[in-house]
């Protein structure tokens, strides 16, 4: 499918989740490298990988987590990506990642903070309203 002028760019993201010892769902957020805002691991689609696989790869590189990624997005949201001289509108496809393992070090370790939060706290901490809505709506998808 050809991208038309004015269409948003597509990015893929992983929404890493796990259950804690009390059975409560936890969400892993990371900080962006420049502004230190709380976000989820995201990046561009990758040649030779499905969007879900690319999202899982971003989670490994940016947050050091591995797990089972859902094949279909749990949601999508729009945001303005800051470039050097302008902003680009991006549509982010979000894939749930059921975290099985968290590594001690990973490619972007030391460049970002990674921390587990309750669903409610994670929804409050992210800036993009669309991502807030996706996180807040997790309950039906993880039972």
KOLLUMVO-174189 format. One record per atom (N, C-alpha, C): residue number from 1; x, y, z; residue in one letter; atom name. Coordinates in steps of 0.1 Angstrom, whole numbers, always signed. Layout:
+-----+-------+-------+-------+----+----+
:   i :     u :     v :     w : aa : at :
+-----+-------+-------+-------+----+----+
: NUM :     X :     Y :     Z :  a : CA :
...
+-----+-------+-------+-------+----+----+
//
This chain:
+-----+-------+-------+-------+----+----+
:   i :     u :     v :     w : aa : at :
+-----+-------+-------+-------+----+----+
:   1 :    +8 :   -12 :    +0 :  x :  N :
:   1 :    +0 :    +0 :    +0 :  x : CA :
:   1 :    +9 :   +12 :    +0 :  x :  C :
:   2 :    +6 :   +21 :    -9 :  x :  N :
:   2 :   +14 :   +33 :   -11 :  x : CA :
:   2 :   +10 :   +44 :    -1 :  x :  C :
:   3 :   +20 :   +51 :    +5 :  x :  N :
:   3 :   +17 :   +61 :   +15 :  x : CA :
:   3 :   +14 :   +74 :    +7 :  x :  C :
:   4 :    +3 :   +81 :   +10 :  x :  N :
:   4 :    +0 :   +93 :    +4 :  x : CA :
:   4 :    +6 :  +105 :   +12 :  x :  C :
:   5 :    +8 :  +116 :    +6 :  x :  N :
:   5 :   +13 :  +128 :   +13 :  x : CA :
:   5 :    +3 :  +132 :   +23 :  x :  C :
:   6 :    +8 :  +134 :   +35 :  x :  N :
:   6 :    +0 :  +138 :   +46 :  x : CA :
:   6 :    -5 :  +126 :   +55 :  x :  C :
:   7 :    -3 :  +114 :   +50 :  x :  N :
:   7 :    -6 :  +102 :   +58 :  x : CA :
:   7 :    +4 :  +101 :   +69 :  x :  C :
:   8 :    +0 :   +96 :   +81 :  x :  N :
:   8 :   +10 :   +94 :   +91 :  x : CA :
:   8 :   +20 :   +83 :   +88 :  x :  C :
:   9 :   +32 :   +85 :   +94 :  x :  N :
:   9 :   +42 :   +74 :   +93 :  x : CA :
:   9 :   +38 :   +63 :  +102 :  x :  C :
:  10 :   +41 :   +51 :   +99 :  x :  N :
:  10 :   +37 :   +40 :  +108 :  x : CA :
:  10 :   +49 :   +36 :  +117 :  x :  C :
:  11 :   +47 :   +34 :  +130 :  x :  N :
:  11 :   +56 :   +29 :  +139 :  x : CA :
:  11 :   +50 :   +17 :  +146 :  x :  C :
:  12 :   +58 :    +8 :  +152 :  x :  N :
:  12 :   +53 :    -3 :  +160 :  x : CA :
:  12 :   +59 :    -2 :  +174 :  x :  C :
:  13 :   +51 :    -7 :  +183 :  x :  N :
:  13 :   +55 :    -6 :  +197 :  x : CA :
:  13 :   +51 :   -18 :  +205 :  x :  C :
:  14 :   +58 :   -21 :  +215 :  x :  N :
:  14 :   +55 :   -33 :  +224 :  x : CA :
:  14 :   +50 :   -27 :  +237 :  x :  C :
:  15 :   +39 :   -33 :  +242 :  x :  N :
:  15 :   +34 :   -29 :  +255 :  x : CA :
:  15 :   +37 :   -41 :  +265 :  x :  C :
:  16 :   +49 :   -40 :  +271 :  x :  N :
:  16 :   +53 :   -52 :  +280 :  x : CA :
:  16 :   +45 :   -53 :  +292 :  x :  C :
:  17 :   +40 :   -65 :  +295 :  x :  N :
:  17 :   +32 :   -67 :  +307 :  x : CA :
:  17 :   +36 :   -80 :  +314 :  x :  C :
:  18 :   +34 :   -81 :  +327 :  x :  N :
:  18 :   +36 :   -93 :  +334 :  x : CA :
:  18 :   +27 :   -93 :  +347 :  x :  C :
:  19 :   +26 :  -104 :  +353 :  x :  N :
:  19 :   +18 :  -105 :  +366 :  x : CA :
:  19 :   +28 :  -105 :  +377 :  x :  C :
:  20 :   +25 :   -97 :  +388 :  x :  N :
:  20 :   +34 :   -97 :  +399 :  x : CA :
:  20 :   +31 :  -109 :  +408 :  x :  C :
:  21 :   +38 :  -110 :  +420 :  x :  N :
:  21 :   +36 :  -121 :  +429 :  x : CA :
:  21 :   +21 :  -122 :  +435 :  x :  C :
:  22 :   +14 :  -110 :  +435 :  x :  N :
:  22 :    +1 :  -110 :  +440 :  x : CA :
:  22 :   -10 :  -112 :  +428 :  x :  C :
:  23 :    -5 :  -115 :  +416 :  x :  N :
:  23 :   -14 :  -117 :  +405 :  x : CA :
:  23 :   -19 :  -104 :  +398 :  x :  C :
:  24 :   -13 :   -93 :  +402 :  x :  N :
:  24 :   -17 :   -80 :  +396 :  x : CA :
:  24 :    -9 :   -78 :  +383 :  x :  C :
:  25 :   -15 :   -72 :  +373 :  x :  N :
:  25 :    -8 :   -69 :  +361 :  x : CA :
:  25 :    +0 :   -57 :  +362 :  x :  C :
:  26 :   +13 :   -58 :  +358 :  x :  N :
:  26 :   +22 :   -47 :  +358 :  x : CA :
:  26 :   +26 :   -43 :  +343 :  x :  C :
:  27 :   +29 :   -31 :  +341 :  x :  N :
:  27 :   +33 :   -26 :  +328 :  x : CA :
:  27 :   +47 :   -20 :  +329 :  x :  C :
:  28 :   +55 :   -24 :  +319 :  x :  N :
:  28 :   +69 :   -18 :  +319 :  x : CA :
:  28 :   +69 :    -6 :  +310 :  x :  C :
:  29 :   +73 :    +5 :  +316 :  x :  N :
:  29 :   +76 :   +18 :  +308 :  x : CA :
:  29 :   +90 :   +21 :  +308 :  x :  C :
:  30 :   +95 :   +28 :  +298 :  x :  N :
:  30 :  +109 :   +32 :  +297 :  x : CA :
:  30 :  +109 :   +47 :  +295 :  x :  C :
:  31 :  +120 :   +53 :  +297 :  x :  N :
:  31 :  +121 :   +68 :  +295 :  x : CA :
:  31 :  +126 :   +70 :  +281 :  x :  C :
:  32 :  +122 :   +81 :  +274 :  x :  N :
:  32 :  +128 :   +84 :  +262 :  x : CA :
:  32 :  +142 :   +89 :  +264 :  x :  C :
:  33 :  +151 :   +88 :  +254 :  x :  N :
:  33 :  +165 :   +92 :  +256 :  x : CA :
:  33 :  +167 :  +106 :  +258 :  x :  C :
:  34 :  +159 :  +115 :  +251 :  x :  N :
:  34 :  +162 :  +129 :  +251 :  x : CA :
:  34 :  +154 :  +136 :  +262 :  x :  C :
:  35 :  +140 :  +134 :  +262 :  x :  N :
:  35 :  +132 :  +142 :  +271 :  x : CA :
:  35 :  +129 :  +135 :  +284 :  x :  C :
:  36 :  +133 :  +122 :  +285 :  x :  N :
:  36 :  +131 :  +114 :  +297 :  x : CA :
:  36 :  +116 :  +112 :  +301 :  x :  C :
:  37 :  +107 :  +114 :  +291 :  x :  N :
:  37 :   +93 :  +111 :  +293 :  x : CA :
:  37 :   +91 :   +96 :  +294 :  x :  C :
:  38 :   +80 :   +92 :  +301 :  x :  N :
:  38 :   +77 :   +77 :  +301 :  x : CA :
:  38 :   +70 :   +73 :  +289 :  x :  C :
:  39 :   +75 :   +63 :  +282 :  x :  N :
:  39 :   +69 :   +58 :  +269 :  x : CA :
:  39 :   +70 :   +43 :  +270 :  x :  C :
:  40 :   +66 :   +37 :  +259 :  x :  N :
:  40 :   +68 :   +22 :  +257 :  x : CA :
:  40 :   +78 :   +20 :  +245 :  x :  C :
:  41 :   +85 :    +9 :  +245 :  x :  N :
:  41 :   +94 :    +6 :  +234 :  x : CA :
:  41 :   +88 :    +7 :  +220 :  x :  C :
:  42 :   +93 :   +15 :  +212 :  x :  N :
:  42 :   +87 :   +16 :  +198 :  x : CA :
:  42 :   +98 :   +20 :  +188 :  x :  C :
:  43 :   +95 :   +17 :  +175 :  x :  N :
:  43 :  +104 :   +20 :  +165 :  x : CA :
:  43 :   +97 :   +18 :  +151 :  x :  C :
:  44 :  +105 :   +17 :  +141 :  x :  N :
:  44 :  +100 :   +16 :  +127 :  x : CA :
:  44 :   +98 :    +1 :  +124 :  x :  C :
:  45 :   +89 :    -2 :  +114 :  x :  N :
:  45 :   +88 :   -16 :  +109 :  x : CA :
:  45 :  +101 :   -20 :  +104 :  x :  C :
:  46 :  +103 :   -33 :  +104 :  x :  N :
:  46 :  +116 :   -39 :  +100 :  x : CA :
:  46 :  +114 :   -48 :   +88 :  x :  C :
:  47 :  +123 :   -47 :   +78 :  x :  N :
:  47 :  +122 :   -55 :   +66 :  x : CA :
:  47 :  +125 :   -70 :   +71 :  x :  C :
:  48 :  +117 :   -79 :   +66 :  x :  N :
:  48 :  +118 :   -93 :   +69 :  x : CA :
:  48 :  +112 :   -97 :   +82 :  x :  C :
:  49 :  +105 :   -88 :   +89 :  x :  N :
:  49 :   +98 :   -91 :  +102 :  x : CA :
:  49 :   +84 :   -86 :  +101 :  x :  C :
:  50 :   +75 :   -93 :  +108 :  x :  N :
:  50 :   +62 :   -88 :  +109 :  x : CA :
:  50 :   +62 :   -76 :  +119 :  x :  C :
:  51 :   +52 :   -68 :  +119 :  x :  N :
:  51 :   +51 :   -57 :  +128 :  x : CA :
:  51 :   +52 :   -61 :  +142 :  x :  C :
:  52 :   +46 :   -73 :  +145 :  x :  N :
:  52 :   +46 :   -78 :  +159 :  x : CA :
:  52 :   +61 :   -82 :  +163 :  x :  C :
:  53 :   +67 :   -89 :  +154 :  x :  N :
:  53 :   +81 :   -92 :  +156 :  x : CA :
:  53 :   +90 :   -80 :  +158 :  x :  C :
:  54 :   +88 :   -70 :  +150 :  x :  N :
:  54 :   +96 :   -58 :  +151 :  x : CA :
:  54 :   +93 :   -51 :  +164 :  x :  C :
:  55 :   +81 :   -51 :  +169 :  x :  N :
:  55 :   +78 :   -45 :  +182 :  x : CA :
:  55 :   +85 :   -53 :  +193 :  x :  C :
:  56 :   +85 :   -66 :  +192 :  x :  N :
:  56 :   +92 :   -74 :  +202 :  x : CA :
:  56 :  +107 :   -71 :  +202 :  x :  C :
:  57 :  +113 :   -69 :  +190 :  x :  N :
:  57 :  +127 :   -66 :  +189 :  x : CA :
:  57 :  +130 :   -52 :  +195 :  x :  C :
:  58 :  +121 :   -42 :  +193 :  x :  N :
:  58 :  +123 :   -29 :  +200 :  x : CA :
:  58 :  +123 :   -31 :  +215 :  x :  C :
:  59 :  +114 :   -40 :  +220 :  x :  N :
:  59 :  +113 :   -42 :  +235 :  x : CA :
:  59 :  +126 :   -48 :  +240 :  x :  C :
:  60 :  +132 :   -57 :  +232 :  x :  N :
:  60 :  +145 :   -63 :  +236 :  x : CA :
:  60 :  +156 :   -52 :  +236 :  x :  C :
:  61 :  +157 :   -44 :  +226 :  x :  N :
:  61 :  +168 :   -34 :  +224 :  x : CA :
:  61 :  +166 :   -23 :  +234 :  x :  C :
:  62 :  +154 :   -18 :  +236 :  x :  N :
:  62 :  +152 :    -6 :  +244 :  x : CA :
:  62 :  +149 :    -9 :  +259 :  x :  C :
:  63 :  +143 :   -21 :  +262 :  x :  N :
:  63 :  +139 :   -23 :  +276 :  x : CA :
:  63 :  +145 :   -36 :  +281 :  x :  C :
:  64 :  +151 :   -44 :  +273 :  x :  N :
:  64 :  +158 :   -57 :  +278 :  x : CA :
:  64 :  +148 :   -67 :  +282 :  x :  C :
:  65 :  +136 :   -68 :  +275 :  x :  N :
:  65 :  +126 :   -78 :  +279 :  x : CA :
:  65 :  +123 :   -87 :  +266 :  x :  C :
:  66 :  +121 :  -100 :  +270 :  x :  N :
:  66 :  +117 :  -110 :  +259 :  x : CA :
:  66 :  +104 :  -116 :  +264 :  x :  C :
:  67 :   +96 :  -121 :  +254 :  x :  N :
:  67 :   +84 :  -128 :  +258 :  x : CA :
:  67 :   +76 :  -131 :  +245 :  x :  C :
:  68 :   +63 :  -134 :  +248 :  x :  N :
:  68 :   +54 :  -138 :  +237 :  x : CA :
:  68 :   +46 :  -125 :  +233 :  x :  C :
:  69 :   +47 :  -122 :  +220 :  x :  N :
:  69 :   +41 :  -110 :  +215 :  x : CA :
:  69 :   +28 :  -114 :  +208 :  x :  C :
:  70 :   +17 :  -107 :  +210 :  x :  N :
:  70 :    +5 :  -110 :  +202 :  x : CA :
:  70 :    +6 :  -106 :  +188 :  x :  C :
:  71 :    +0 :  -114 :  +179 :  x :  N :
:  71 :    +1 :  -112 :  +165 :  x : CA :
:  71 :    -6 :   -99 :  +160 :  x :  C :
:  72 :   -17 :   -96 :  +166 :  x :  N :
:  72 :   -25 :   -84 :  +162 :  x : CA :
:  72 :   -24 :   -73 :  +172 :  x :  C :
:  73 :   -24 :   -61 :  +168 :  x :  N :
:  73 :   -22 :   -49 :  +177 :  x : CA :
:  73 :   -34 :   -49 :  +187 :  x :  C :
:  74 :   -31 :   -44 :  +199 :  x :  N :
:  74 :   -42 :   -43 :  +209 :  x : CA :
:  74 :   -48 :   -29 :  +207 :  x :  C :
:  75 :   -41 :   -20 :  +200 :  x :  N :
:  75 :   -46 :    -7 :  +197 :  x : CA :
:  75 :   -36 :    +1 :  +189 :  x :  C :
:  76 :   -40 :   +14 :  +186 :  x :  N :
:  76 :   -31 :   +23 :  +179 :  x : CA :
:  76 :   -33 :   +37 :  +184 :  x :  C :
:  77 :   -23 :   +45 :  +183 :  x :  N :
:  77 :   -25 :   +59 :  +187 :  x : CA :
:  77 :   -16 :   +68 :  +178 :  x :  C :
:  78 :   -19 :   +81 :  +178 :  x :  N :
:  78 :   -12 :   +91 :  +170 :  x : CA :
:  78 :    -3 :   +99 :  +179 :  x :  C :
:  79 :    +8 :  +103 :  +174 :  x :  N :
:  79 :   +16 :  +113 :  +182 :  x : CA :
:  79 :   +25 :  +121 :  +172 :  x :  C :
:  80 :   +30 :  +132 :  +176 :  x :  N :
:  80 :   +39 :  +140 :  +168 :  x : CA :
:  80 :   +53 :  +137 :  +172 :  x :  C :
:  81 :   +61 :  +131 :  +162 :  x :  N :
:  81 :   +75 :  +128 :  +165 :  x : CA :
:  81 :   +84 :  +140 :  +161 :  x :  C :
:  82 :   +92 :  +144 :  +171 :  x :  N :
:  82 :  +101 :  +155 :  +169 :  x : CA :
:  82 :  +113 :  +151 :  +160 :  x :  C :
:  83 :  +115 :  +158 :  +150 :  x :  N :
:  83 :  +127 :  +157 :  +141 :  x : CA :
:  83 :  +136 :  +169 :  +143 :  x :  C :
:  84 :  +147 :  +169 :  +136 :  x :  N :
:  84 :  +156 :  +181 :  +138 :  x : CA :
:  84 :  +150 :  +194 :  +134 :  x :  C :
:  85 :  +143 :  +194 :  +123 :  x :  N :
:  85 :  +137 :  +207 :  +118 :  x : CA :
:  85 :  +122 :  +208 :  +117 :  x :  C :
:  86 :  +115 :  +197 :  +121 :  x :  N :
:  86 :  +101 :  +197 :  +120 :  x : CA :
:  86 :   +95 :  +186 :  +129 :  x :  C :
:  87 :   +82 :  +184 :  +127 :  x :  N :
:  87 :   +75 :  +173 :  +134 :  x : CA :
:  87 :   +68 :  +164 :  +124 :  x :  C :
:  88 :   +68 :  +151 :  +127 :  x :  N :
:  88 :   +61 :  +142 :  +118 :  x : CA :
:  88 :   +50 :  +135 :  +125 :  x :  C :
:  89 :   +38 :  +134 :  +119 :  x :  N :
:  89 :   +27 :  +126 :  +125 :  x : CA :
:  89 :   +29 :  +111 :  +124 :  x :  C :
:  90 :   +29 :  +104 :  +135 :  x :  N :
:  90 :   +31 :   +90 :  +134 :  x : CA :
:  90 :   +19 :   +82 :  +140 :  x :  C :
:  91 :   +15 :   +71 :  +134 :  x :  N :
:  91 :    +5 :   +62 :  +139 :  x : CA :
:  91 :   +13 :   +50 :  +144 :  x :  C :
:  92 :   +11 :   +47 :  +157 :  x :  N :
:  92 :   +18 :   +37 :  +164 :  x : CA :
:  92 :    +9 :   +25 :  +166 :  x :  C :
:  93 :   +13 :   +13 :  +161 :  x :  N :
:  93 :    +5 :    +1 :  +163 :  x : CA :
:  93 :   +11 :    -6 :  +175 :  x :  C :
:  94 :    +3 :    -9 :  +185 :  x :  N :
:  94 :    +7 :   -13 :  +198 :  x : CA :
:  94 :    +4 :   -28 :  +200 :  x :  C :
:  95 :   +15 :   -36 :  +203 :  x :  N :
:  95 :   +13 :   -51 :  +204 :  x : CA :
:  95 :   +16 :   -54 :  +219 :  x :  C :
:  96 :    +8 :   -62 :  +225 :  x :  N :
:  96 :   +10 :   -67 :  +239 :  x : CA :
:  96 :   +22 :   -77 :  +238 :  x :  C :
:  97 :   +30 :   -76 :  +248 :  x :  N :
:  97 :   +42 :   -85 :  +250 :  x : CA :
:  97 :   +41 :   -91 :  +264 :  x :  C :
:  98 :   +38 :  -103 :  +264 :  x :  N :
:  98 :   +38 :  -110 :  +277 :  x : CA :
:  98 :   +52 :  -114 :  +281 :  x :  C :
:  99 :   +58 :  -106 :  +290 :  x :  N :
:  99 :   +72 :  -108 :  +293 :  x : CA :
:  99 :   +75 :  -121 :  +301 :  x :  C :
: 100 :   +85 :  -128 :  +295 :  x :  N :
: 100 :   +89 :  -141 :  +301 :  x : CA :
: 100 :  +103 :  -139 :  +308 :  x :  C :
: 101 :  +111 :  -129 :  +303 :  x :  N :
: 101 :  +124 :  -128 :  +309 :  x : CA :
: 101 :  +128 :  -113 :  +307 :  x :  C :
: 102 :  +135 :  -108 :  +318 :  x :  N :
: 102 :  +141 :   -95 :  +318 :  x : CA :
: 102 :  +156 :   -96 :  +320 :  x :  C :
: 103 :  +163 :   -91 :  +310 :  x :  N :
: 103 :  +178 :   -92 :  +310 :  x : CA :
: 103 :  +184 :   -82 :  +320 :  x :  C :
: 104 :  +196 :   -86 :  +324 :  x :  N :
: 104 :  +204 :   -76 :  +333 :  x : CA :
: 104 :  +210 :   -65 :  +325 :  x :  C :
: 105 :  +214 :   -67 :  +313 :  x :  N :
: 105 :  +219 :   -56 :  +304 :  x : CA :
: 105 :  +213 :   -59 :  +290 :  x :  C :
: 106 :  +212 :   -48 :  +282 :  x :  N :
: 106 :  +207 :   -49 :  +268 :  x : CA :
: 106 :  +212 :   -37 :  +260 :  x :  C :
: 107 :  +210 :   -37 :  +247 :  x :  N :
: 107 :  +217 :   -27 :  +239 :  x : CA :
: 107 :  +215 :   -12 :  +244 :  x :  C :
: 108 :  +204 :    -8 :  +248 :  x :  N :
: 108 :  +202 :    +6 :  +253 :  x : CA :
: 108 :  +202 :    +7 :  +268 :  x :  C :
: 109 :  +207 :    -3 :  +275 :  x :  N :
: 109 :  +208 :    -2 :  +290 :  x : CA :
: 109 :  +217 :   +10 :  +293 :  x :  C :
: 110 :  +214 :   +17 :  +303 :  x :  N :
: 110 :  +222 :   +29 :  +307 :  x : CA :
: 110 :  +217 :   +42 :  +299 :  x :  C :
: 111 :  +210 :   +40 :  +288 :  x :  N :
: 111 :  +205 :   +52 :  +281 :  x : CA :
: 111 :  +191 :   +56 :  +285 :  x :  C :
: 112 :  +184 :   +46 :  +291 :  x :  N :
: 112 :  +170 :   +48 :  +295 :  x : CA :
: 112 :  +167 :   +42 :  +308 :  x :  C :
: 113 :  +157 :   +46 :  +315 :  x :  N :
: 113 :  +153 :   +40 :  +327 :  x : CA :
: 113 :  +141 :   +31 :  +324 :  x :  C :
: 114 :  +141 :   +19 :  +329 :  x :  N :
: 114 :  +130 :   +10 :  +327 :  x : CA :
: 114 :  +124 :    +6 :  +341 :  x :  C :
: 115 :  +110 :    +7 :  +342 :  x :  N :
: 115 :  +104 :    +5 :  +355 :  x : CA :
: 115 :   +90 :    -1 :  +354 :  x :  C :
: 116 :   +87 :   -10 :  +362 :  x :  N :
: 116 :   +73 :   -16 :  +362 :  x : CA :
: 116 :   +64 :    -8 :  +370 :  x :  C :
: 117 :   +52 :    -6 :  +365 :  x :  N :
: 117 :   +41 :    +1 :  +372 :  x : CA :
: 117 :   +28 :    -6 :  +371 :  x :  C :
: 118 :   +19 :    -2 :  +380 :  x :  N :
: 118 :    +5 :    -8 :  +379 :  x : CA :
: 118 :    -1 :    -2 :  +366 :  x :  C :
: 119 :   -12 :    -8 :  +362 :  x :  N :
: 119 :   -18 :    -4 :  +350 :  x : CA :
: 119 :   -23 :   +11 :  +352 :  x :  C :
: 120 :   -28 :   +14 :  +363 :  x :  N :
: 120 :   -33 :   +27 :  +366 :  x : CA :
: 120 :   -22 :   +38 :  +366 :  x :  C :
: 121 :   -11 :   +35 :  +372 :  x :  N :
: 121 :    +0 :   +44 :  +373 :  x : CA :
: 121 :    +6 :   +46 :  +359 :  x :  C :
: 122 :    +8 :   +35 :  +351 :  x :  N :
: 122 :   +13 :   +36 :  +338 :  x : CA :
: 122 :    +5 :   +45 :  +329 :  x :  C :
: 123 :    -9 :   +43 :  +330 :  x :  N :
: 123 :   -18 :   +51 :  +322 :  x : CA :
: 123 :   -16 :   +66 :  +325 :  x :  C :
: 124 :   -14 :   +69 :  +338 :  x :  N :
: 124 :   -13 :   +83 :  +343 :  x : CA :
: 124 :    +1 :   +89 :  +338 :  x :  C :
: 125 :   +11 :   +80 :  +337 :  x :  N :
: 125 :   +25 :   +86 :  +335 :  x : CA :
: 125 :   +28 :   +89 :  +320 :  x :  C :
: 126 :   +21 :   +82 :  +311 :  x :  N :
: 126 :   +24 :   +85 :  +297 :  x : CA :
: 126 :   +17 :   +98 :  +292 :  x :  C :
: 127 :   +23 :  +105 :  +283 :  x :  N :
: 127 :   +18 :  +118 :  +278 :  x : CA :
: 127 :    +7 :  +117 :  +267 :  x :  C :
: 128 :    +9 :  +107 :  +258 :  x :  N :
: 128 :    +0 :  +106 :  +246 :  x : CA :
: 128 :   -14 :  +101 :  +251 :  x :  C :
: 129 :   -24 :  +108 :  +249 :  x :  N :
: 129 :   -38 :  +104 :  +253 :  x : CA :
: 129 :   -42 :   +91 :  +247 :  x :  C :
: 130 :   -38 :   +88 :  +235 :  x :  N :
: 130 :   -42 :   +75 :  +228 :  x : CA :
: 130 :   -35 :   +63 :  +235 :  x :  C :
: 131 :   -22 :   +65 :  +239 :  x :  N :
: 131 :   -15 :   +55 :  +247 :  x : CA :
: 131 :   -21 :   +53 :  +261 :  x :  C :
: 132 :   -25 :   +64 :  +267 :  x :  N :
: 132 :   -31 :   +63 :  +280 :  x : CA :
: 132 :   -44 :   +54 :  +279 :  x :  C :
: 133 :   -52 :   +57 :  +269 :  x :  N :
: 133 :   -64 :   +49 :  +267 :  x : CA :
: 133 :   -61 :   +34 :  +265 :  x :  C :
: 134 :   -51 :   +31 :  +257 :  x :  N :
: 134 :   -47 :   +17 :  +254 :  x : CA :
: 134 :   -43 :   +10 :  +267 :  x :  C :
: 135 :   -35 :   +17 :  +275 :  x :  N :
: 135 :   -30 :   +11 :  +288 :  x : CA :
: 135 :   -42 :    +9 :  +297 :  x :  C :
: 136 :   -50 :   +19 :  +298 :  x :  N :
: 136 :   -62 :   +19 :  +307 :  x : CA :
: 136 :   -72 :    +8 :  +304 :  x :  C :
: 137 :   -72 :    +4 :  +291 :  x :  N :
: 137 :   -81 :    -6 :  +286 :  x : CA :
: 137 :   -76 :   -20 :  +287 :  x :  C :
: 138 :   -64 :   -22 :  +293 :  x :  N :
: 138 :   -58 :   -35 :  +293 :  x : CA :
: 138 :   -66 :   -46 :  +299 :  x :  C :
: 139 :   -74 :   -44 :  +309 :  x :  N :
: 139 :   -80 :   -54 :  +317 :  x : CA :
: 139 :   -87 :   -65 :  +308 :  x :  C :
: 140 :   -95 :   -61 :  +298 :  x :  N :
: 140 :  -102 :   -72 :  +290 :  x : CA :
: 140 :   -92 :   -81 :  +282 :  x :  C :
: 141 :   -80 :   -76 :  +280 :  x :  N :
: 141 :   -71 :   -83 :  +271 :  x : CA :
: 141 :   -61 :   -92 :  +279 :  x :  C :
: 142 :   -61 :   -91 :  +292 :  x :  N :
: 142 :   -51 :   -98 :  +299 :  x : CA :
: 142 :   -57 :  -108 :  +310 :  x :  C :
: 143 :   -70 :  -110 :  +310 :  x :  N :
: 143 :   -75 :  -118 :  +320 :  x : CA :
: 143 :   -73 :  -133 :  +316 :  x :  C :
+-----+-------+-------+-------+----+----+
//
